[in-house]
């Protein structure tokens, strides 16, 4: 048997042999990096949400035993939300995946990888490059994302791969690309503190991004805080103005505000003329959005519409913020662009306290958007552009003929193809669609049709892992190293501070082993460590708006408290400050360097309330202690105390009275797709005719209606018709 010195897989660059992968821990693949001092504090970036908080990890005998917020990190400034405090504890869950599982039985890595390659090769050989796909995540490091995308597409020959970021950020990506010429969130978190007017649309940062909300509370300008949301959310309760619109009437509302700004002299004509295209056509389009029409369609009085527009008009530094309440809609891209249009027409962009600012969802959603090699070629390039393919081939050393000349299908289209039988195998990495995808029962019916379903995850007990033919056990945050990119474009580094349980491995190392077993290892000879892949991605980014060639390596990222892109070798201005925004020069990433006004007529959501289903169900974040499908947060006893023990439905007292339902009573929630039983919570936070459920419960997406924005292909989770029936 091969013997090598005990060392980390990060340091091991020798040959990958069958002996080594049968017992990876024996050969040092799971050890804690030797660069960590036995008893010390090291710095990391949290692996939950997109805020990207800095944490101090406290070590004993070289392993992490505790953590505290980093007071010097420019993102969170010494604060952390409940999830961040519990980031280490969830690694100790008893249901961690410790060995590969083949049809539910433990096998060694050699058996698992041979089976994986045999099945994938059989399907691709028999049915062509579109017959297998991967669906990834915004939860793994962007070096891992890039390796997965390059391995699957360049090495294995797949065409299709997407990420669960399609569920949260695809709308923002599509909107920014068309309006600005590139996926470029312009803001920095300092803008929370420098605005005199902050407008939150479909965003509840008090709960979803509590540390961002702390930055708002640091604002010394006594700002106007405006919330547009059908519910009276926690953020709405703290706001100075709340506009409780009818569900999915936000596009009409935003057009109505733009109409009033034009009518009442709120347009920055010099900025519009110098830096934008399409305003005249937009202004003509807006003529139909009179206060009377907008009031009728949105449910907001004309008087309040006028006050809203006046607040924007009078603001000296107005910032517009949105997240899933906008992105997860049937006409989401145009809604996001309506927000962008407001920022452009008032000149509120490129200056402190301004911007059309999409708040990302997952810790590395921005990394997924730029470097996952799914619907974009590495570094925000285009698969369809021959010059881009040549550039990426030169940057990676991969033959250009191995790079597909077309992008992937979107997530929902991959699932549709699986239903049609053209996609026969799907490889899921760090995501749980049997819980999270819209119209859950339909999704699971399709997954059960697959010839080969692979799940690579930290836990073998997720709803999706239970359906898998093969489960590959993966390390989690803190058990591997790499970088995340947060909402403000900040690249942050996270080290390995614990050994993963059993024979689970970092996703990066799993991809390296698959390359070896597939026979394309030589193609990735430079991709030996995460930092080596970071160097490859730097070359891929050269000349792009997201260029990162000026970063000198992981140590620089650690020392600087993260680095926002762009960070180029030829421009040292970025080294002068750790808080930077885009478009300060008024130049955008389009061919003529002008931003574009984009718009369309609003359309009604595809599923409307009816006599049979008279209520509109909205879904979203539950509490700051919950995270997505609770795959991790559900393991924490501390976090469990901060959430209801049973699924609670928010119901307006007027509707409860009509139904004869009391507070805390069990009721059945019924849609055209499913029904489930919940406890009622009577509250004025939802209006009559509307109800609300948190997305974290595994049953909620049985109810949701599967509609998709036609431009971003993002699902709309916020508008499904239901009825309630009291249980006996």
VEXNU-224401 format. One line per field, with one value per residue (C-alpha): residue number from 1; residue in one letter; x, y, z. Coordinates in steps of 0.02 Angstrom, whole numbers, plus 50000, padded with zeros to 5 digits. Example, Ala and Ser with C-alpha at 12.3 -4.5 7.8 and 13.67 -1.06 7.14 Angstrom:
zadren <- (1;2) $
pagu <- (A;S) $
east <- (50615;50684) $
north <- (49775;49947) $
up <- (50390;50357) $
END
This chain:
zadren <- (1;2;3;4;5;6;7;8;9;10;11;12;13;14;15;16;17;18;19;20;21;22;23;24;25;26;27;28;29;30;31;32;33;34;35;36;37;38;39;40;41;42;43;44;45;46;47;48;49;50;51;52;53;54;55;56;57;58;59;60;61;62;63;64;65;66;67;68;69;70;71;72;73;74;75;76;77;78;79;80;81;82;83;84;85;86;87;88;89;90;91;92;93;94;95;96;97;98;99;100;101;102;103;104;105;106;107;108;109;110;111;112;113;114;115;116;117;118;119;120;121;122;123;124;125;126;127;128;129;130;131;132;133;134;135;136;137;138;139;140;141;142;143;144;145;146;147;148;149;150;151;152;153;154;155;156;157;158;159;160;161;162;163;164;165;166;167;168;169;170;171;172;173;174;175;176;177;178;179;180;181;182;183;184;185;186;187;188;189;190;191;192;193;194;195;196;197;198;199;200;201;202;203;204;205;206;207;208;209;210;211;212;213;214;215;216;217;218;219;220;221;222;223;224;225;226;227;228;229;230;231;232;233;234;235;236;237;238;239;240;241;242;243;244;245;246;247;248;249;250;251;252;253;254;255;256;257;258;259;260;261;262;263;264;265;266;267;268;269;270;271;272;273;274;275;276;277;278;279;280;281;282;283;284;285;286;287;288;289;290;291;292;293;294;295;296;297;298;299;300;301;302;303;304;305;306;307;308;309;310;311;312;313;314;315;316;317;318;319;320;321;322;323;324;325;326;327;328;329;330;331;332;333;334;335;336;337;338;339;340;341;342;343;344;345;346;347;348;349;350;351;352;353;354;355;356;357;358;359;360;361;362;363;364;365;366;367;368;369;370;371;372;373;374;375;376;377;378;379;380;381;382;383;384;385;386;387;388;389;390;391;392;393;394;395;396;397;398;399;400;401;402;403;404;405;406;407;408;409;410;411;412;413;414;415;416;417;418;419;420;421;422;423;424;425;426;427;428;429;430;431;432;433;434;435;436;437;438;439;440;441;442;443;444;445;446;447;448;449;450;451;452;453;454;455;456;457;458;459;460;461;462;463;464;465;466;467;468;469;470;471;472;473;474;475;476;477;478;479;480;481;482;483;484;485;486;487;488;489;490;491;492;493;494;495;496;497;498;499;500;501;502;503;504;505;506;507;508;509;510;511;512;513;514;515;516;517;518;519;520;521;522;523;524;525;526;527;528;529;530;531;532;533;534;535;536;537;538;539;540;541;542;543;544;545;546;547;548;549;550;551;552;553;554;555;556;557;558;559;560;561;562;563;564;565;566;567;568;569;570;571;572;573;574;575;576;577;578;579;580;581;582;583;584;585;586;587;588;589;590;591;592;593;594;595;596;597;598;599;600;601;602;603;604;605;606;607;608;609;610;611;612;613;614;615;616;617;618;619;620;621;622;623;624;625;626;627;628;629;630;631;632;633;634;635;636;637;638;639;640;641;642;643;644;645;646;647;648;649;650;651;652;653;654;655;656;657;658;659;660;661;662;663;664;665;666;667;668;669;670;671;672;673;674;675;676;677;678;679;680;681;682;683;684;685;686;687;688;689;690;691;692;693;694;695;696;697;698;699;700;701;702;703;704;705;706;707;708;709;710;711;712;713;714;715;716;717;718;719;720;721;722;723;724;725;726;727;728) $
pagu <- (X;X;X;X;X;X;X;X;X;X;X;X;X;X;X;X;X;X;X;X;X;X;X;X;X;X;X;X;X;X;X;X;X;X;X;X;X;X;X;X;X;X;X;X;X;X;X;X;X;X;X;X;X;X;X;X;X;X;X;X;X;X;X;X;X;X;X;X;X;X;X;X;X;X;X;X;X;X;X;X;X;X;X;X;X;X;X;X;X;X;X;X;X;X;X;X;X;X;X;X;X;X;X;X;X;X;X;X;X;X;X;X;X;X;X;X;X;X;X;X;X;X;X;X;X;X;X;X;X;X;X;X;X;X;X;X;X;X;X;X;X;X;X;X;X;X;X;X;X;X;X;X;X;X;X;X;X;X;X;X;X;X;X;X;X;X;X;X;X;X;X;X;X;X;X;X;X;X;X;X;X;X;X;X;X;X;X;X;X;X;X;X;X;X;X;X;X;X;X;X;X;X;X;X;X;X;X;X;X;X;X;X;X;X;X;X;X;X;X;X;X;X;X;X;X;X;X;X;X;X;X;X;X;X;X;X;X;X;X;X;X;X;X;X;X;X;X;X;X;X;X;X;X;X;X;X;X;X;X;X;X;X;X;X;X;X;X;X;X;X;X;X;X;X;X;X;X;X;X;X;X;X;X;X;X;X;X;X;X;X;X;X;X;X;X;X;X;X;X;X;X;X;X;X;X;X;X;X;X;X;X;X;X;X;X;X;X;X;X;X;X;X;X;X;X;X;X;X;X;X;X;X;X;X;X;X;X;X;X;X;X;X;X;X;X;X;X;X;X;X;X;X;X;X;X;X;X;X;X;X;X;X;X;X;X;X;X;X;X;X;X;X;X;X;X;X;X;X;X;X;X;X;X;X;X;X;X;X;X;X;X;X;X;X;X;X;X;X;X;X;X;X;X;X;X;X;X;X;X;X;X;X;X;X;X;X;X;X;X;X;X;X;X;X;X;X;X;X;X;X;X;X;X;X;X;X;X;X;X;X;X;X;X;X;X;X;X;X;X;X;X;X;X;X;X;X;X;X;X;X;X;X;X;X;X;X;X;X;X;X;X;X;X;X;X;X;X;X;X;X;X;X;X;X;X;X;X;X;X;X;X;X;X;X;X;X;X;X;X;X;X;X;X;X;X;X;X;X;X;X;X;X;X;X;X;X;X;X;X;X;X;X;X;X;X;X;X;X;X;X;X;X;X;X;X;X;X;X;X;X;X;X;X;X;X;X;X;X;X;X;X;X;X;X;X;X;X;X;X;X;X;X;X;X;X;X;X;X;X;X;X;X;X;X;X;X;X;X;X;X;X;X;X;X;X;X;X;X;X;X;X;X;X;X;X;X;X;X;X;X;X;X;X;X;X;X;X;X;X;X;X;X;X;X;X;X;X;X;X;X;X;X;X;X;X;X;X;X;X;X;X;X;X;X;X;X;X;X;X;X;X;X;X;X;X;X;X;X;X;X;X;X;X;X;X;X;X;X;X;X;X;X;X;X;X;X;X;X;X;X;X;X;X;X;X;X;X;X;X;X;X;X;X;X;X;X;X;X;X;X;X;X;X;X;X;X;X;X;X;X;X;X;X;X;X;X;X;X;X;X;X;X;X;X;X;X;X;X;X;X;X;X;X;X;X;X;X;X) $
east <- (50000;50058;50124;50144;50181;50030;49986;49836;49759;49792;49978;49966;50005;50060;49969;49792;49784;49648;49729;49729;49543;49490;49552;49577;49594;49733;49834;49804;49666;49558;49686;49681;49803;49975;49985;49867;49949;49892;49816;49772;49637;49615;49495;49356;49204;49035;48961;48776;48705;48773;48818;48990;49026;49202;49224;49368;49390;49467;49580;49639;49764;49744;49556;49412;49320;49229;49201;49166;49126;49278;49273;49392;49307;49230;49067;48998;49108;49100;48921;48847;48672;48613;48663;48840;48861;48807;48911;49024;48894;48796;48951;48930;48761;48745;48671;48825;48867;49026;49047;48985;48814;48770;48584;48584;48734;48905;49045;49223;49272;49348;49184;49083;49189;49199;49010;48988;49099;49029;48849;48884;48990;48859;48723;48828;48893;48720;48619;48739;48808;48636;48583;48670;48672;48735;48642;48751;48737;48787;48849;49018;49177;49194;49353;49249;49109;49233;49310;49138;49084;49248;49256;49076;49081;49262;49316;49160;49075;48910;48818;48696;48727;48646;48639;48512;48559;48429;48302;48368;48478;48447;48331;48462;48591;48477;48421;48597;48664;48533;48531;48716;48801;48866;48808;48870;48790;48855;48848;48953;48883;48939;48792;48674;48751;48765;48588;48460;48324;48328;48194;48175;48068;48024;48164;48159;48339;48290;48263;48349;48507;48512;48692;48651;48509;48636;48727;48564;48547;48721;48658;48670;48569;48399;48352;48182;48164;48033;47972;47868;47797;47622;47660;47700;47870;47993;48081;47916;47880;48044;48019;47960;47848;47769;47674;47576;47542;47434;47542;47641;47583;47759;47796;47644;47689;47867;47808;47685;47824;47927;47776;47761;47947;47938;47779;47842;48021;48112;48223;48410;48410;48598;48636;48504;48568;48751;48744;48587;48493;48307;48236;48120;48037;48023;47943;47816;47776;47747;47611;47482;47532;47427;47405;47225;47276;47421;47315;47181;47305;47423;47300;47399;47304;47347;47396;47522;47590;47623;47711;47819;47873;47907;48019;48124;48124;48181;48315;48496;48561;48429;48470;48353;48369;48282;48292;48179;48013;48060;48171;48047;47910;47825;47887;48037;48169;48064;48023;48208;48239;48099;48200;48358;48262;48215;48397;48453;48321;48356;48546;48555;48697;48886;48882;48887;48720;48642;48619;48500;48558;48515;48548;48610;48544;48680;48857;48932;48790;48897;49037;48913;48854;49031;49132;49020;49034;48848;48750;48902;49076;49207;49233;49067;49108;48989;48994;48928;49073;49219;49343;49286;49308;49484;49526;49465;49557;49718;49687;49649;49759;49606;49586;49462;49367;49318;49226;49041;48984;48817;48758;48663;48477;48411;48367;48181;48219;48338;48199;48077;48203;48215;48027;48034;48169;48308;48403;48429;48557;48574;48715;48659;48795;48755;48572;48408;48279;48158;48123;48164;48104;47935;47786;47881;47776;47797;47985;47999;47896;48022;48175;48109;48111;48299;48412;48548;48528;48684;48684;48845;48809;48858;48707;48637;48463;48405;48246;48346;48484;48352;48301;48478;48559;48729;48773;48947;48991;49054;49142;49057;49107;49253;49308;49386;49462;49420;49337;49162;49101;48970;48832;48947;49069;49191;49299;49326;49433;49380;49507;49493;49486;49411;49425;49269;49189;49223;49284;49191;49297;49294;49195;49356;49443;49294;49302;49489;49462;49323;49439;49565;49438;49361;49530;49539;49658;49792;49672;49668;49851;49862;49706;49795;49734;49597;49725;49795;49619;49603;49755;49673;49515;49616;49677;49499;49441;49571;49492;49319;49222;49249;49438;49536;49712;49779;49748;49911;49834;49740;49853;49816;49629;49648;49755;49645;49482;49421;49440;49299;49307;49366;49546;49666;49854;49853;49746;49800;49656;49563;49703;49662;49494;49399;49229;49205;49055;49041;48996;49071;49128;48956;49023;48932;48984;48884;48968;48933;48958;48779;48649;48488;48308;48214;48026;47871;47686;47639;47546;47444;47515;47468;47374;47237;47121;46951;46793;46871;47041;47005;47170;47344;47485;47652;47811;47979;48101;48037;48160;48343;48379;48320;48413;48335;48288;48363;48483;48610;48516;48393;48536;48564;48475;48505;48427;48283;48230;48212;48083;47906;47895;47756;47723;47627;47514;47495;47311;47218;47086;46950;46977;46985;46817;46737;46805;46762;46945;47031;47211;47317;47187;47237;47180;47210;47292;47240;47302;47271;47428;47425;47361;47443;47394;47461;47427;47351;47432;47309;47398;47371;47540;47451;47302;47133;47140;47323;47414;47598;47705;47892;47988;48096;47966;47986;47801;47772;47828;47700;47578;47670;47624;47765;47776;47937;47999;48022;48187;48278;48189;48176;48030;47891;47863;47760;47589;47489;47301;47242;47093;47082;46974;46960;47004;46883) $
north <- (50000;50176;50271;50458;50577;50635;50802;50899;50869;51053;51009;50842;50857;50680;50546;50497;50309;50186;50151;50335;50359;50200;50272;50459;50507;50379;50473;50643;50706;50756;50834;51012;51125;51128;51316;51344;51369;51247;51378;51539;51639;51634;51733;51667;51728;51657;51527;51564;51721;51846;51976;51895;51930;51911;51787;51751;51564;51511;51358;51231;51099;51166;51136;51259;51258;51425;51583;51767;51908;51998;52180;52236;52160;52300;52206;52168;52273;52151;52091;51923;51853;51694;51585;51652;51615;51435;51406;51279;51184;51128;51034;50910;50841;50652;50633;50698;50598;50505;50377;50365;50282;50176;50132;50169;50059;50121;50094;50157;50303;50192;50098;50259;50350;50203;50188;50375;50377;50216;50278;50454;50391;50263;50395;50524;50394;50324;50484;50628;50778;50845;50687;50729;50892;50962;51079;51170;51302;51469;51382;51316;51415;51494;51395;51239;51306;51341;51168;51086;51186;51160;50975;50940;51042;51037;50872;50763;50840;50899;51046;51086;51145;51278;51326;51351;51535;51527;51528;51688;51796;51757;51907;52029;51956;51972;52147;52213;52137;52219;52386;52405;52288;52171;52087;52228;52269;52447;52471;52453;52426;52601;52662;52598;52730;52871;52878;53004;52898;52708;52617;52430;52339;52157;52153;52118;52142;52142;51955;51902;52007;52068;52129;52237;52307;52347;52452;52545;52579;52657;52791;52959;53057;53009;52941;52908;52719;52663;52484;52417;52248;52171;52116;52223;52143;52175;52300;52384;52403;52497;52603;52783;52739;52571;52540;52379;52348;52213;52059;52075;52252;52318;52344;52456;52551;52583;52644;52758;52833;52863;52948;53066;53104;53158;53258;53348;53387;53245;53194;53229;53284;53311;53134;53056;53147;53112;52932;52839;52780;52755;52883;52969;52804;52762;52930;52905;52731;52802;52921;52784;52756;52893;52905;52847;52688;52650;52677;52559;52422;52436;52476;52632;52796;52938;53047;52919;52892;53078;53075;52927;53014;53177;53086;53019;53187;53281;53155;53206;53027;52895;52710;52576;52399;52239;52053;51899;51990;52063;51927;51786;51849;51809;51975;51996;52060;52207;52245;52248;52359;52475;52501;52529;52654;52755;52765;52815;52948;53032;53019;52912;52800;52803;52919;52886;52830;52792;52647;52517;52381;52198;52109;51933;51779;51649;51669;51641;51681;51818;51692;51576;51715;51750;51591;51437;51406;51371;51492;51608;51556;51580;51762;51825;51779;51714;51533;51594;51714;51631;51760;51727;51540;51567;51680;51554;51414;51513;51561;51384;51282;51183;51147;51270;51130;51063;51225;51221;51354;51380;51410;51288;51272;51359;51258;51242;51194;51057;50988;50999;50905;50771;50754;50739;50605;50699;50730;50561;50599;50746;50780;50892;50978;51059;51090;51010;51037;50905;51035;51202;51192;51263;51141;51012;50858;50884;50905;50743;50649;50703;50662;50486;50463;50490;50345;50415;50540;50593;50702;50776;50851;50866;50767;50601;50641;50784;50756;50747;50633;50506;50491;50476;50323;50386;50504;50579;50643;50822;50932;51092;51269;51267;51096;51163;51322;51444;51611;51682;51841;51936;52057;52207;52113;52078;51924;51847;51699;51556;51428;51247;51240;51067;50895;50834;50678;50503;50499;50653;50768;50947;50969;51029;50866;50764;50854;50821;50636;50627;50707;50569;50429;50505;50512;50702;50735;50804;50938;51005;50981;51161;51142;51060;51173;51303;51443;51374;51381;51559;51601;51523;51623;51782;51754;51718;51883;51991;52134;52100;52218;52088;52081;52019;52008;52133;52022;51945;51789;51723;51808;51978;51945;51899;52050;52175;52119;52056;52139;52205;52179;52254;52241;52258;52258;52420;52525;52540;52653;52502;52476;52643;52597;52440;52517;52549;52574;52562;52693;52842;52905;52881;52750;52584;52419;52433;52464;52651;52658;52715;52630;52574;52603;52437;52415;52316;52325;52238;52073;51989;51838;51674;51603;51717;51698;51623;51571;51401;51473;51649;51684;51728;51632;51720;51633;51693;51699;51646;51709;51759;51589;51491;51464;51398;51213;51207;51072;51151;51270;51132;51040;51177;51160;51345;51400;51279;51377;51534;51464;51398;51212;51194;51274;51436;51520;51709;51750;51915;51919;51973;51816;51713;51782;51739;51563;51542;51509;51558;51596;51438;51327;51192;51223;51144;51252;51189;51236;51152;51050;50993;51023;51029;51061;51211;51315;51487;51645;51789;51951;52116;52097;52017;52102;52020;51900;51859;51726;51691;51536;51523;51434;51332;51197;51048;51046;51226;51209;51073;51218;51341;51374;51348;51505;51583;51752;51735;51830;51765;51595;51627;51543;51647;51588;51737;51718;51556;51538;51438;51411;51368;51239;51216;51042;50946) $
up <- (50000;49960;50110;50117;50261;50360;50284;50227;50058;50031;50032;49942;49756;49722;49623;49670;49693;49734;49902;49944;49908;49995;50159;50132;50315;50341;50211;50286;50173;50320;50434;50498;50405;50484;50458;50606;50776;50911;51027;50938;50852;50664;50556;50446;50350;50400;50284;50302;50220;50096;50226;50241;50425;50493;50635;50753;50770;50936;50927;51053;51000;50824;50814;50827;50992;50990;50891;50917;50795;50727;50789;50652;50500;50395;50364;50537;50651;50797;50783;50730;50709;50797;50648;50651;50836;50805;50647;50732;50832;50679;50618;50761;50708;50725;50551;50461;50305;50352;50213;50034;50023;49873;49873;50059;50104;50156;50030;50016;49906;49773;49750;49753;49627;49508;49514;49489;49335;49262;49274;49211;49066;49018;49012;48919;48795;48759;48756;48723;48821;48867;48958;49123;49222;49386;49503;49625;49761;49834;49991;49935;49902;49731;49696;49722;49612;49473;49488;49480;49329;49237;49281;49227;49067;49009;49084;49084;48932;49006;48932;49071;49249;49357;49540;49677;49662;49521;49663;49741;49630;49445;49431;49495;49377;49225;49273;49303;49143;49034;49125;49168;49043;49179;49339;49449;49617;49640;49827;49981;50155;50203;50098;50234;50347;50220;50148;50205;50123;50118;50017;50050;49922;49956;50085;50271;50330;50514;50494;50333;50350;50530;50524;50374;50478;50613;50484;50450;50636;50635;50515;50607;50480;50552;50381;50310;50303;50178;50163;50019;50070;50080;50258;50409;50429;50569;50455;50414;50599;50618;50462;50451;50303;50257;50096;50114;49930;49856;49825;49662;49623;49651;49465;49444;49603;49544;49374;49463;49568;49411;49331;49480;49483;49301;49328;49482;49430;49517;49370;49367;49186;49175;49236;49123;48969;49003;49064;49006;48852;48826;48947;48822;48777;48962;49000;48861;48926;49102;49046;49073;49255;49331;49520;49499;49407;49523;49678;49614;49567;49717;49856;49908;49919;49801;49949;50008;49832;49821;49990;49937;49777;49870;49994;49851;49763;49918;49967;49943;49949;49912;49910;49844;49912;49859;49886;49870;49879;49710;49639;49669;49557;49392;49318;49429;49307;49252;49434;49479;49329;49383;49543;49440;49333;49487;49540;49365;49333;49501;49484;49641;49588;49603;49753;49941;50010;49842;49721;49650;49767;49760;49924;49888;49979;50008;50071;49898;49780;49703;49679;49596;49481;49417;49434;49438;49249;49237;49127;49119;49066;49204;49254;49187;49007;48873;48811;48642;48613;48522;48586;48765;48743;48675;48822;48952;48863;48873;49056;49112;48995;48941;48753;48679;48593;48766;48808;48758;48635;48720;48898;49005;49020;49175;49330;49292;49112;49171;49280;49134;49027;49162;49157;48968;48983;48895;49057;49139;49275;49395;49517;49661;49762;49931;49893;49943;49805;49871;50004;49924;49744;49700;49686;49786;49748;49561;49585;49682;49553;49421;49528;49552;49362;49348;49303;49414;49556;49651;49807;49875;50045;50228;50284;50224;50295;50183;50087;49925;49993;50045;49862;49795;49718;49776;49918;49925;50100;50097;50223;50277;50317;50439;50376;50215;50146;50010;49972;49969;49882;49980;49928;49919;49804;49948;49931;50102;50152;50265;50329;50378;50568;50598;50526;50440;50517;50455;50276;50217;50109;50050;49891;49810;49847;49788;49622;49610;49643;49513;49385;49424;49407;49250;49166;49142;49286;49171;49110;49288;49333;49397;49503;49650;49791;49815;49809;49646;49573;49639;49532;49379;49410;49425;49247;49191;49266;49178;49082;49156;49270;49407;49382;49533;49462;49588;49739;49795;49871;50020;50146;50070;50080;50263;50304;50211;50292;50125;49956;49847;49660;49548;49608;49462;49445;49344;49461;49642;49699;49767;49895;49976;50051;50099;50059;49871;49758;49569;49437;49528;49357;49280;49161;49148;49070;48909;48741;48748;48938;48964;49073;48989;49042;49028;49050;49002;49038;49202;49191;49327;49419;49334;49484;49549;49698;49661;49748;49784;49835;49902;49992;49927;50010;50028;50089;50152;50295;50466;50596;50599;50678;50526;50364;50204;50225;50401;50345;50463;50579;50621;50709;50838;51004;51036;50871;50895;51050;50942;50821;50844;50878;50748;50580;50606;50477;50490;50467;50481;50620;50495;50392;50551;50607;50438;50450;50634;50673;50835;50873;50890;50808;50685;50508;50339;50206;50035;49862;49694;49725;49905;50080;50250;50430;50526;50681;50656;50721;50711;50668;50583;50501;50352;50270;50244;50098;50126;50228;50260;50293;50324;50187;50306;50342;50227;50182;50128;49948;49920;49908;49797;49616;49491;49387;49324;49268;49079;49077;49231;49245;49432;49522;49599;49777;49833;49752;49766;49790;49941;50055;50239;50323;50510;50571;50680) $
END
